Amino acid sequence: MTARESGGRIALVGWTFLYLMLFLKLPILALLGIVWWAIRQSTDPEHQPDDGGGLKDPHRHRPRDPRRPHSP
């Protein structure tokens, strides 16, 4: 193997390394940007329900117990 052939392979590995280190980081940066944008969103108080946070039906009955088997 000559020095020239060896240099070509190193250059190819260099471009591959550059691709893996830079271009594959773009989806991660996009995800971080979306999370940052979602955190910064302010909640609109007009659209939040004002039900006090309690149960919808305070007089709800307890479910019935299962029936016991009958004798034949």
mmCIF file of the N, C-alpha and C atoms, coordinates in Angstrom:
data_MODEL
# 
_entry.id   MODEL 
# 
loop_
_atom_site.group_PDB 
_atom_site.id 
_atom_site.type_symbol 
_atom_site.label_atom_id 
_atom_site.label_alt_id 
_atom_site.label_comp_id 
_atom_site.label_asym_id 
_atom_site.label_entity_id 
_atom_site.label_seq_id 
_atom_site.pdbx_PDB_ins_code 
_atom_site.Cartn_x 
_atom_site.Cartn_y 
_atom_site.Cartn_z 
_atom_site.occupancy 
_atom_site.B_iso_or_equiv 
_atom_site.pdbx_formal_charge 
_atom_site.auth_seq_id 
_atom_site.auth_comp_id 
_atom_site.auth_asym_id 
_atom_site.auth_atom_id 
_atom_site.pdbx_PDB_model_num 
ATOM 1   N N  . MET A 1 1  ? 0.856   -1.171  0.000  1.00 0.00 ? 1  MET A N  1 
ATOM 2   C CA . MET A 1 1  ? 0.000   0.000   0.000  1.00 0.00 ? 1  MET A CA 1 
ATOM 3   C C  . MET A 1 1  ? 0.902   1.233   0.000  1.00 0.00 ? 1  MET A C  1 
ATOM 4   N N  . THR A 1 2  ? 0.638   2.156   -0.850 1.00 0.00 ? 2  THR A N  1 
ATOM 5   C CA . THR A 1 2  ? 1.456   3.365   -0.920 1.00 0.00 ? 2  THR A CA 1 
ATOM 6   C C  . THR A 1 2  ? 0.903   4.427   0.007  1.00 0.00 ? 2  THR A C  1 
ATOM 7   N N  . ALA A 1 3  ? 1.650   5.480   0.198  1.00 0.00 ? 3  ALA A N  1 
ATOM 8   C CA . ALA A 1 3  ? 1.230   6.568   1.084  1.00 0.00 ? 3  ALA A CA 1 
ATOM 9   C C  . ALA A 1 3  ? 0.004   7.281   0.521  1.00 0.00 ? 3  ALA A C  1 
ATOM 10  N N  . ARG A 1 4  ? -0.075  7.346   -0.807 1.00 0.00 ? 4  ARG A N  1 
ATOM 11  C CA . ARG A 1 4  ? -1.207  8.043   -1.417 1.00 0.00 ? 4  ARG A CA 1 
ATOM 12  C C  . ARG A 1 4  ? -2.527  7.291   -1.173 1.00 0.00 ? 4  ARG A C  1 
ATOM 13  N N  . GLU A 1 5  ? -2.512  5.982   -1.285 1.00 0.00 ? 5  GLU A N  1 
ATOM 14  C CA . GLU A 1 5  ? -3.713  5.189   -1.032 1.00 0.00 ? 5  GLU A CA 1 
ATOM 15  C C  . GLU A 1 5  ? -4.129  5.301   0.431  1.00 0.00 ? 5  GLU A C  1 
ATOM 16  N N  . SER A 1 6  ? -3.181  5.335   1.316  1.00 0.00 ? 6  SER A N  1 
ATOM 17  C CA . SER A 1 6  ? -3.475  5.454   2.736  1.00 0.00 ? 6  SER A CA 1 
ATOM 18  C C  . SER A 1 6  ? -4.108  6.806   3.051  1.00 0.00 ? 6  SER A C  1 
ATOM 19  N N  . GLY A 1 7  ? -3.636  7.864   2.417  1.00 0.00 ? 7  GLY A N  1 
ATOM 20  C CA . GLY A 1 7  ? -4.185  9.199   2.657  1.00 0.00 ? 7  GLY A CA 1 
ATOM 21  C C  . GLY A 1 7  ? -5.624  9.317   2.205  1.00 0.00 ? 7  GLY A C  1 
ATOM 22  N N  . GLY A 1 8  ? -5.985  8.646   1.130  1.00 0.00 ? 8  GLY A N  1 
ATOM 23  C CA . GLY A 1 8  ? -7.360  8.680   0.654  1.00 0.00 ? 8  GLY A CA 1 
ATOM 24  C C  . GLY A 1 8  ? -8.320  8.020   1.627  1.00 0.00 ? 8  GLY A C  1 
ATOM 25  N N  . ARG A 1 9  ? -7.875  6.969   2.248  1.00 0.00 ? 9  ARG A N  1 
ATOM 26  C CA . ARG A 1 9  ? -8.726  6.274   3.212  1.00 0.00 ? 9  ARG A CA 1 
ATOM 27  C C  . ARG A 1 9  ? -8.903  7.112   4.473  1.00 0.00 ? 9  ARG A C  1 
ATOM 28  N N  . ILE A 1 10 ? -7.868  7.793   4.895  1.00 0.00 ? 10 ILE A N  1 
ATOM 29  C CA . ILE A 1 10 ? -7.970  8.649   6.073  1.00 0.00 ? 10 ILE A CA 1 
ATOM 30  C C  . ILE A 1 10 ? -8.923  9.808   5.796  1.00 0.00 ? 10 ILE A C  1 
ATOM 31  N N  . ALA A 1 11 ? -8.874  10.352  4.600  1.00 0.00 ? 11 ALA A N  1 
ATOM 32  C CA . ALA A 1 11 ? -9.776  11.451  4.255  1.00 0.00 ? 11 ALA A CA 1 
ATOM 33  C C  . ALA A 1 11 ? -11.232 10.970  4.269  1.00 0.00 ? 11 ALA A C  1 
ATOM 34  N N  . LEU A 1 12 ? -11.463 9.755   3.795  1.00 0.00 ? 12 LEU A N  1 
ATOM 35  C CA . LEU A 1 12 ? -12.819 9.206   3.804  1.00 0.00 ? 12 LEU A CA 1 
ATOM 36  C C  . LEU A 1 12 ? -13.304 9.006   5.239  1.00 0.00 ? 12 LEU A C  1 
ATOM 37  N N  . VAL A 1 13 ? -12.439 8.515   6.095  1.00 0.00 ? 13 VAL A N  1 
ATOM 38  C CA . VAL A 1 13 ? -12.797 8.341   7.499  1.00 0.00 ? 13 VAL A CA 1 
ATOM 39  C C  . VAL A 1 13 ? -13.052 9.694   8.142  1.00 0.00 ? 13 VAL A C  1 
ATOM 40  N N  . GLY A 1 14 ? -12.290 10.702  7.748  1.00 0.00 ? 14 GLY A N  1 
ATOM 41  C CA . GLY A 1 14 ? -12.488 12.048  8.285  1.00 0.00 ? 14 GLY A CA 1 
ATOM 42  C C  . GLY A 1 14 ? -13.848 12.612  7.920  1.00 0.00 ? 14 GLY A C  1 
ATOM 43  N N  . TRP A 1 15 ? -14.284 12.427  6.672  1.00 0.00 ? 15 TRP A N  1 
ATOM 44  C CA . TRP A 1 15 ? -15.600 12.917  6.259  1.00 0.00 ? 15 TRP A CA 1 
ATOM 45  C C  . TRP A 1 15 ? -16.716 12.143  6.961  1.00 0.00 ? 15 TRP A C  1 
ATOM 46  N N  . THR A 1 16 ? -16.505 10.851  7.137  1.00 0.00 ? 16 THR A N  1 
ATOM 47  C CA . THR A 1 16 ? -17.501 10.050  7.849  1.00 0.00 ? 16 THR A CA 1 
ATOM 48  C C  . THR A 1 16 ? -17.622 10.503  9.298  1.00 0.00 ? 16 THR A C  1 
ATOM 49  N N  . PHE A 1 17 ? -16.489 10.751  9.928  1.00 0.00 ? 17 PHE A N  1 
ATOM 50  C CA . PHE A 1 17 ? -16.488 11.227  11.309 1.00 0.00 ? 17 PHE A CA 1 
ATOM 51  C C  . PHE A 1 17 ? -17.171 12.588  11.401 1.00 0.00 ? 17 PHE A C  1 
ATOM 52  N N  . LEU A 1 18 ? -16.894 13.469  10.453 1.00 0.00 ? 18 LEU A N  1 
ATOM 53  C CA . LEU A 1 18 ? -17.533 14.785  10.441 1.00 0.00 ? 18 LEU A CA 1 
ATOM 54  C C  . LEU A 1 18 ? -19.049 14.643  10.292 1.00 0.00 ? 18 LEU A C  1 
ATOM 55  N N  . TYR A 1 19 ? -19.477 13.742  9.421  1.00 0.00 ? 19 TYR A N  1 
ATOM 56  C CA . TYR A 1 19 ? -20.913 13.510  9.234  1.00 0.00 ? 19 TYR A CA 1 
ATOM 57  C C  . TYR A 1 19 ? -21.558 13.023  10.528 1.00 0.00 ? 19 TYR A C  1 
ATOM 58  N N  . LEU A 1 20 ? -20.922 12.053  11.161 1.00 0.00 ? 20 LEU A N  1 
ATOM 59  C CA . LEU A 1 20 ? -21.503 11.497  12.380 1.00 0.00 ? 20 LEU A CA 1 
ATOM 60  C C  . LEU A 1 20 ? -21.515 12.506  13.516 1.00 0.00 ? 20 LEU A C  1 
ATOM 61  N N  . MET A 1 21 ? -20.507 13.336  13.613 1.00 0.00 ? 21 MET A N  1 
ATOM 62  C CA . MET A 1 21 ? -20.403 14.268  14.732 1.00 0.00 ? 21 MET A CA 1 
ATOM 63  C C  . MET A 1 21 ? -21.260 15.519  14.541 1.00 0.00 ? 21 MET A C  1 
ATOM 64  N N  . LEU A 1 22 ? -21.484 15.939  13.334 1.00 0.00 ? 22 LEU A N  1 
ATOM 65  C CA . LEU A 1 22 ? -22.215 17.193  13.119 1.00 0.00 ? 22 LEU A CA 1 
ATOM 66  C C  . LEU A 1 22 ? -23.634 16.989  12.613 1.00 0.00 ? 22 LEU A C  1 
ATOM 67  N N  . PHE A 1 23 ? -23.785 16.309  11.516 1.00 0.00 ? 23 PHE A N  1 
ATOM 68  C CA . PHE A 1 23 ? -25.089 16.244  10.869 1.00 0.00 ? 23 PHE A CA 1 
ATOM 69  C C  . PHE A 1 23 ? -26.090 15.387  11.636 1.00 0.00 ? 23 PHE A C  1 
ATOM 70  N N  . LEU A 1 24 ? -25.623 14.394  12.352 1.00 0.00 ? 24 LEU A N  1 
ATOM 71  C CA . LEU A 1 24 ? -26.552 13.586  13.134 1.00 0.00 ? 24 LEU A CA 1 
ATOM 72  C C  . LEU A 1 24 ? -26.944 14.262  14.440 1.00 0.00 ? 24 LEU A C  1 
ATOM 73  N N  . LYS A 1 25 ? -26.336 15.384  14.756 1.00 0.00 ? 25 LYS A N  1 
ATOM 74  C CA . LYS A 1 25 ? -26.720 16.156  15.936 1.00 0.00 ? 25 LYS A CA 1 
ATOM 75  C C  . LYS A 1 25 ? -27.924 17.058  15.639 1.00 0.00 ? 25 LYS A C  1 
ATOM 76  N N  . LEU A 1 26 ? -28.231 17.275  14.390 1.00 0.00 ? 26 LEU A N  1 
ATOM 77  C CA . LEU A 1 26 ? -29.340 18.163  14.032 1.00 0.00 ? 26 LEU A CA 1 
ATOM 78  C C  . LEU A 1 26 ? -30.686 17.691  14.591 1.00 0.00 ? 26 LEU A C  1 
ATOM 79  N N  . PRO A 1 27 ? -31.041 16.406  14.528 1.00 0.00 ? 27 PRO A N  1 
ATOM 80  C CA . PRO A 1 27 ? -32.314 16.001  15.144 1.00 0.00 ? 27 PRO A CA 1 
ATOM 81  C C  . PRO A 1 27 ? -32.337 16.226  16.654 1.00 0.00 ? 27 PRO A C  1 
ATOM 82  N N  . ILE A 1 28 ? -31.196 16.057  17.307 1.00 0.00 ? 28 ILE A N  1 
ATOM 83  C CA . ILE A 1 28 ? -31.132 16.296  18.749 1.00 0.00 ? 28 ILE A CA 1 
ATOM 84  C C  . ILE A 1 28 ? -31.337 17.775  19.035 1.00 0.00 ? 28 ILE A C  1 
ATOM 85  N N  . LEU A 1 29 ? -30.709 18.632  18.251 1.00 0.00 ? 29 LEU A N  1 
ATOM 86  C CA . LEU A 1 29 ? -30.895 20.074  18.435 1.00 0.00 ? 29 LEU A CA 1 
ATOM 87  C C  . LEU A 1 29 ? -32.339 20.483  18.153 1.00 0.00 ? 29 LEU A C  1 
ATOM 88  N N  . ALA A 1 30 ? -32.954 19.875  17.152 1.00 0.00 ? 30 ALA A N  1 
ATOM 89  C CA . ALA A 1 30 ? -34.358 20.177  16.859 1.00 0.00 ? 30 ALA A CA 1 
ATOM 90  C C  . ALA A 1 30 ? -35.257 19.751  18.019 1.00 0.00 ? 30 ALA A C  1 
ATOM 91  N N  . LEU A 1 31 ? -34.990 18.603  18.603 1.00 0.00 ? 31 LEU A N  1 
ATOM 92  C CA . LEU A 1 31 ? -35.774 18.148  19.749 1.00 0.00 ? 31 LEU A CA 1 
ATOM 93  C C  . LEU A 1 31 ? -35.608 19.092  20.930 1.00 0.00 ? 31 LEU A C  1 
ATOM 94  N N  . LEU A 1 32 ? -34.384 19.518  21.200 1.00 0.00 ? 32 LEU A N  1 
ATOM 95  C CA . LEU A 1 32 ? -34.156 20.465  22.290 1.00 0.00 ? 32 LEU A CA 1 
ATOM 96  C C  . LEU A 1 32 ? -34.872 21.789  22.025 1.00 0.00 ? 32 LEU A C  1 
ATOM 97  N N  . GLY A 1 33 ? -34.889 22.228  20.766 1.00 0.00 ? 33 GLY A N  1 
ATOM 98  C CA . GLY A 1 33 ? -35.602 23.453  20.422 1.00 0.00 ? 33 GLY A CA 1 
ATOM 99  C C  . GLY A 1 33 ? -37.100 23.327  20.637 1.00 0.00 ? 33 GLY A C  1 
ATOM 100 N N  . ILE A 1 34 ? -37.664 22.195  20.297 1.00 0.00 ? 34 ILE A N  1 
ATOM 101 C CA . ILE A 1 34 ? -39.099 21.985  20.496 1.00 0.00 ? 34 ILE A CA 1 
ATOM 102 C C  . ILE A 1 34 ? -39.433 21.951  21.982 1.00 0.00 ? 34 ILE A C  1 
ATOM 103 N N  . VAL A 1 35 ? -38.600 21.289  22.778 1.00 0.00 ? 35 VAL A N  1 
ATOM 104 C CA . VAL A 1 35 ? -38.838 21.235  24.222 1.00 0.00 ? 35 VAL A CA 1 
ATOM 105 C C  . VAL A 1 35 ? -38.723 22.628  24.821 1.00 0.00 ? 35 VAL A C  1 
ATOM 106 N N  . TRP A 1 36 ? -37.727 23.388  24.402 1.00 0.00 ? 36 TRP A N  1 
ATOM 107 C CA . TRP A 1 36 ? -37.552 24.757  24.900 1.00 0.00 ? 36 TRP A CA 1 
ATOM 108 C C  . TRP A 1 36 ? -38.762 25.616  24.533 1.00 0.00 ? 36 TRP A C  1 
ATOM 109 N N  . TRP A 1 37 ? -39.259 25.463  23.308 1.00 0.00 ? 37 TRP A N  1 
ATOM 110 C CA . TRP A 1 37 ? -40.420 26.229  22.860 1.00 0.00 ? 37 TRP A CA 1 
ATOM 111 C C  . TRP A 1 37 ? -41.659 25.844  23.677 1.00 0.00 ? 37 TRP A C  1 
ATOM 112 N N  . ALA A 1 38 ? -41.818 24.550  23.962 1.00 0.00 ? 38 ALA A N  1 
ATOM 113 C CA . ALA A 1 38 ? -42.987 24.097  24.717 1.00 0.00 ? 38 ALA A CA 1 
ATOM 114 C C  . ALA A 1 38 ? -42.944 24.595  26.159 1.00 0.00 ? 38 ALA A C  1 
ATOM 115 N N  . ILE A 1 39 ? -41.760 24.668  26.736 1.00 0.00 ? 39 ILE A N  1 
ATOM 116 C CA . ILE A 1 39 ? -41.647 25.162  28.108 1.00 0.00 ? 39 ILE A CA 1 
ATOM 117 C C  . ILE A 1 39 ? -41.970 26.646  28.169 1.00 0.00 ? 39 ILE A C  1 
ATOM 118 N N  . ARG A 1 40 ? -41.582 27.386  27.164 1.00 0.00 ? 40 ARG A N  1 
ATOM 119 C CA . ARG A 1 40 ? -41.806 28.830  27.151 1.00 0.00 ? 40 ARG A CA 1 
ATOM 120 C C  . ARG A 1 40 ? -43.250 29.210  26.895 1.00 0.00 ? 40 ARG A C  1 
ATOM 121 N N  . GLN A 1 41 ? -44.069 28.309  26.389 1.00 0.00 ? 41 GLN A N  1 
ATOM 122 C CA . GLN A 1 41 ? -45.461 28.628  26.094 1.00 0.00 ? 41 GLN A CA 1 
ATOM 123 C C  . GLN A 1 41 ? -46.187 28.999  27.376 1.00 0.00 ? 41 GLN A C  1 
ATOM 124 N N  . SER A 1 42 ? -46.914 30.078  27.328 1.00 0.00 ? 42 SER A N  1 
ATOM 125 C CA . SER A 1 42 ? -47.679 30.480  28.506 1.00 0.00 ? 42 SER A CA 1 
ATOM 126 C C  . SER A 1 42 ? -49.055 29.823  28.444 1.00 0.00 ? 42 SER A C  1 
ATOM 127 N N  . THR A 1 43 ? -49.564 29.467  29.597 1.00 0.00 ? 43 THR A N  1 
ATOM 128 C CA . THR A 1 43 ? -50.900 28.883  29.639 1.00 0.00 ? 43 THR A CA 1 
ATOM 129 C C  . THR A 1 43 ? -51.916 30.017  29.603 1.00 0.00 ? 43 THR A C  1 
ATOM 130 N N  . ASP A 1 44 ? -52.941 29.835  28.835 1.00 0.00 ? 44 ASP A N  1 
ATOM 131 C CA . ASP A 1 44 ? -53.964 30.850  28.676 1.00 0.00 ? 44 ASP A CA 1 
ATOM 132 C C  . ASP A 1 44 ? -55.051 30.611  29.724 1.00 0.00 ? 44 ASP A C  1 
ATOM 133 N N  . PRO A 1 45 ? -55.236 31.523  30.691 1.00 0.00 ? 45 PRO A N  1 
ATOM 134 C CA . PRO A 1 45 ? -56.211 31.267  31.756 1.00 0.00 ? 45 PRO A CA 1 
ATOM 135 C C  . PRO A 1 45 ? -57.657 31.246  31.273 1.00 0.00 ? 45 PRO A C  1 
ATOM 136 N N  . GLU A 1 46 ? -57.954 31.804  30.097 1.00 0.00 ? 46 GLU A N  1 
ATOM 137 C CA . GLU A 1 46 ? -59.330 31.793  29.590 1.00 0.00 ? 46 GLU A CA 1 
ATOM 138 C C  . GLU A 1 46 ? -59.795 30.380  29.253 1.00 0.00 ? 46 GLU A C  1 
ATOM 139 N N  . HIS A 1 47 ? -58.876 29.552  28.801 1.00 0.00 ? 47 HIS A N  1 
ATOM 140 C CA . HIS A 1 47 ? -59.253 28.234  28.314 1.00 0.00 ? 47 HIS A CA 1 
ATOM 141 C C  . HIS A 1 47 ? -59.139 27.154  29.374 1.00 0.00 ? 47 HIS A C  1 
ATOM 142 N N  . GLN A 1 48 ? -58.764 27.493  30.588 1.00 0.00 ? 48 GLN A N  1 
ATOM 143 C CA . GLN A 1 48 ? -58.674 26.494  31.638 1.00 0.00 ? 48 GLN A CA 1 
ATOM 144 C C  . GLN A 1 48 ? -60.025 26.367  32.337 1.00 0.00 ? 48 GLN A C  1 
ATOM 145 N N  . PRO A 1 49 ? -60.491 25.145  32.545 1.00 0.00 ? 49 PRO A N  1 
ATOM 146 C CA . PRO A 1 49 ? -61.776 24.979  33.236 1.00 0.00 ? 49 PRO A CA 1 
ATOM 147 C C  . PRO A 1 49 ? -61.641 25.371  34.702 1.00 0.00 ? 49 PRO A C  1 
ATOM 148 N N  . ASP A 1 50 ? -62.689 26.002  35.236 1.00 0.00 ? 50 ASP A N  1 
ATOM 149 C CA . ASP A 1 50 ? -62.680 26.430  36.630 1.00 0.00 ? 50 ASP A CA 1 
ATOM 150 C C  . ASP A 1 50 ? -63.704 25.601  37.394 1.00 0.00 ? 50 ASP A C  1 
ATOM 151 N N  . ASP A 1 51 ? -63.380 24.324  37.592 1.00 0.00 ? 51 ASP A N  1 
ATOM 152 C CA . ASP A 1 51 ? -64.310 23.455  38.300 1.00 0.00 ? 51 ASP A CA 1 
ATOM 153 C C  . ASP A 1 51 ? -63.883 23.217  39.742 1.00 0.00 ? 51 ASP A C  1 
ATOM 154 N N  . GLY A 1 52 ? -62.875 23.897  40.211 1.00 0.00 ? 52 GLY A N  1 
ATOM 155 C CA . GLY A 1 52 ? -62.435 23.749  41.589 1.00 0.00 ? 52 GLY A CA 1 
ATOM 156 C C  . GLY A 1 52 ? -61.567 22.528  41.819 1.00 0.00 ? 52 GLY A C  1 
ATOM 157 N N  . GLY A 1 53 ? -61.403 21.686  40.847 1.00 0.00 ? 53 GLY A N  1 
ATOM 158 C CA . GLY A 1 53 ? -60.548 20.520  40.978 1.00 0.00 ? 53 GLY A CA 1 
ATOM 159 C C  . GLY A 1 53 ? -61.156 19.364  41.745 1.00 0.00 ? 53 GLY A C  1 
ATOM 160 N N  . GLY A 1 54 ? -62.436 19.428  42.079 1.00 0.00 ? 54 GLY A N  1 
ATOM 161 C CA . GLY A 1 54 ? -63.068 18.353  42.844 1.00 0.00 ? 54 GLY A CA 1 
ATOM 162 C C  . GLY A 1 54 ? -63.688 17.308  41.947 1.00 0.00 ? 54 GLY A C  1 
ATOM 163 N N  . LEU A 1 55 ? -64.425 16.391  42.574 1.00 0.00 ? 55 LEU A N  1 
ATOM 164 C CA . LEU A 1 55 ? -65.130 15.369  41.814 1.00 0.00 ? 55 LEU A CA 1 
ATOM 165 C C  . LEU A 1 55 ? -66.302 15.991  41.071 1.00 0.00 ? 55 LEU A C  1 
ATOM 166 N N  . LYS A 1 56 ? -66.671 15.402  39.964 1.00 0.00 ? 56 LYS A N  1 
ATOM 167 C CA . LYS A 1 56 ? -67.779 15.942  39.185 1.00 0.00 ? 56 LYS A CA 1 
ATOM 168 C C  . LYS A 1 56 ? -69.122 15.664  39.853 1.00 0.00 ? 56 LYS A C  1 
ATOM 169 N N  . ASP A 1 57 ? -69.266 14.527  40.498 1.00 0.00 ? 57 ASP A N  1 
ATOM 170 C CA . ASP A 1 57 ? -70.513 14.172  41.170 1.00 0.00 ? 57 ASP A CA 1 
ATOM 171 C C  . ASP A 1 57 ? -70.193 13.798  42.612 1.00 0.00 ? 57 ASP A C  1 
ATOM 172 N N  . PRO A 1 58 ? -70.368 14.714  43.563 1.00 0.00 ? 58 PRO A N  1 
ATOM 173 C CA . PRO A 1 58 ? -69.993 14.395  44.945 1.00 0.00 ? 58 PRO A CA 1 
ATOM 174 C C  . PRO A 1 58 ? -70.905 13.358  45.592 1.00 0.00 ? 58 PRO A C  1 
ATOM 175 N N  . HIS A 1 59 ? -72.084 13.093  45.013 1.00 0.00 ? 59 HIS A N  1 
ATOM 176 C CA . HIS A 1 59 ? -73.023 12.138  45.598 1.00 0.00 ? 59 HIS A CA 1 
ATOM 177 C C  . HIS A 1 59 ? -72.995 10.804  44.859 1.00 0.00 ? 59 HIS A C  1 
ATOM 178 N N  . ARG A 1 60 ? -71.864 10.451  44.324 1.00 0.00 ? 60 ARG A N  1 
ATOM 179 C CA . ARG A 1 60 ? -71.758 9.205   43.578 1.00 0.00 ? 60 ARG A CA 1 
ATOM 180 C C  . ARG A 1 60 ? -71.866 8.022   44.544 1.00 0.00 ? 60 ARG A C  1 
ATOM 181 N N  . HIS A 1 61 ? -72.626 7.011   44.129 1.00 0.00 ? 61 HIS A N  1 
ATOM 182 C CA . HIS A 1 61 ? -72.828 5.840   44.977 1.00 0.00 ? 61 HIS A CA 1 
ATOM 183 C C  . HIS A 1 61 ? -71.705 4.834   44.758 1.00 0.00 ? 61 HIS A C  1 
ATOM 184 N N  . ARG A 1 62 ? -71.473 4.051   45.792 1.00 0.00 ? 62 ARG A N  1 
ATOM 185 C CA . ARG A 1 62 ? -70.467 3.011   45.724 1.00 0.00 ? 62 ARG A CA 1 
ATOM 186 C C  . ARG A 1 62 ? -70.989 1.869   44.860 1.00 0.00 ? 62 ARG A C  1 
ATOM 187 N N  . PRO A 1 63 ? -70.137 1.224   44.057 1.00 0.00 ? 63 PRO A N  1 
ATOM 188 C CA . PRO A 1 63 ? -70.626 0.117   43.229 1.00 0.00 ? 63 PRO A CA 1 
ATOM 189 C C  . PRO A 1 63 ? -71.112 -1.050  44.091 1.00 0.00 ? 63 PRO A C  1 
ATOM 190 N N  . ARG A 1 64 ? -72.070 -1.787  43.553 1.00 0.00 ? 64 ARG A N  1 
ATOM 191 C CA . ARG A 1 64 ? -72.641 -2.913  44.297 1.00 0.00 ? 64 ARG A CA 1 
ATOM 192 C C  . ARG A 1 64 ? -71.633 -4.042  44.398 1.00 0.00 ? 64 ARG A C  1 
ATOM 193 N N  . ASP A 1 65 ? -71.760 -4.829  45.458 1.00 0.00 ? 65 ASP A N  1 
ATOM 194 C CA . ASP A 1 65 ? -70.915 -6.007  45.632 1.00 0.00 ? 65 ASP A CA 1 
ATOM 195 C C  . ASP A 1 65 ? -71.334 -7.067  44.620 1.00 0.00 ? 65 ASP A C  1 
ATOM 196 N N  . PRO A 1 66 ? -70.416 -7.946  44.238 1.00 0.00 ? 66 PRO A N  1 
ATOM 197 C CA . PRO A 1 66 ? -70.794 -9.005  43.295 1.00 0.00 ? 66 PRO A CA 1 
ATOM 198 C C  . PRO A 1 66 ? -71.791 -9.971  43.938 1.00 0.00 ? 66 PRO A C  1 
ATOM 199 N N  . ARG A 1 67 ? -72.647 -10.554 43.116 1.00 0.00 ? 67 ARG A N  1 
ATOM 200 C CA . ARG A 1 67 ? -73.666 -11.484 43.624 1.00 0.00 ? 67 ARG A CA 1 
ATOM 201 C C  . ARG A 1 67 ? -73.023 -12.799 44.024 1.00 0.00 ? 67 ARG A C  1 
ATOM 202 N N  . ARG A 1 68 ? -73.553 -13.375 45.080 1.00 0.00 ? 68 ARG A N  1 
ATOM 203 C CA . ARG A 1 68 ? -73.076 -14.685 45.521 1.00 0.00 ? 68 ARG A CA 1 
ATOM 204 C C  . ARG A 1 68 ? -73.732 -15.765 44.673 1.00 0.00 ? 68 ARG A C  1 
ATOM 205 N N  . PRO A 1 69 ? -73.049 -16.884 44.528 1.00 0.00 ? 69 PRO A N  1 
ATOM 206 C CA . PRO A 1 69 ? -73.659 -17.963 43.731 1.00 0.00 ? 69 PRO A CA 1 
ATOM 207 C C  . PRO A 1 69 ? -74.890 -18.537 44.440 1.00 0.00 ? 69 PRO A C  1 
ATOM 208 N N  . HIS A 1 70 ? -75.888 -18.933 43.649 1.00 0.00 ? 70 HIS A N  1 
ATOM 209 C CA . HIS A 1 70 ? -77.128 -19.516 44.179 1.00 0.00 ? 70 HIS A CA 1 
ATOM 210 C C  . HIS A 1 70 ? -77.014 -21.037 44.181 1.00 0.00 ? 70 HIS A C  1 
ATOM 211 N N  . SER A 1 71 ? -77.682 -21.655 45.137 1.00 0.00 ? 71 SER A N  1 
ATOM 212 C CA . SER A 1 71 ? -77.668 -23.126 45.171 1.00 0.00 ? 71 SER A CA 1 
ATOM 213 C C  . SER A 1 71 ? -78.695 -23.659 44.162 1.00 0.00 ? 71 SER A C  1 
ATOM 214 N N  . PRO A 1 72 ? -78.457 -24.845 43.601 1.00 0.00 ? 72 PRO A N  1 
ATOM 215 C CA . PRO A 1 72 ? -79.389 -25.383 42.583 1.00 0.00 ? 72 PRO A CA 1 
ATOM 216 C C  . PRO A 1 72 ? -80.714 -25.813 43.105 1.00 0.00 ? 72 PRO A C  1 
# 
